[in-house]
Amino acid sequence: MKVYRIKVNGKAYEVEVELVENKEGNLTETSRRDDIVSNAIKSDKIEGNGEIVKAPMQGSILSIKVSKGNRVSKGDVLLILEAMKMENEILSPVSGVVSDIFVSEGKNVNNQDVLLVIS
């Protein structure tokens, strides 16, 4: 645990920060991906022709049935989301190619989090 002193509008505050998870990778890559997801959420599309698949509920990703670059048809199972001890199949809303995956197995997601994109 680290303690930092932060000044906001001339007033000093002490903040304790605990490292909860180490993340590997380049921060720039993470920031770029966050920007892509943020823009995708706003438009429900990526680069004008991508379909965003969002989590229909809060839960945990049990398994991912597709990989980046896979061709999928409308109705294909993309991943399994566990919510309230029930396994829910997340189906493809369109036919296309999986252009990006924003989750991994074991990750917890919130309702409306972006899971993947189909172009």
Secondary structure, 3 states (H helix, E strand, C coil): CEEEEEEECCEEEEEEECCCCCCCCCHHHHHHHHHHHHHHHHHCCCCCCCEEEECCCCEEEEEECCCCCCEECCCCEEEEEEECCEEEEEECCCCEEEEEECCCCCCEECCCCEEEEEC
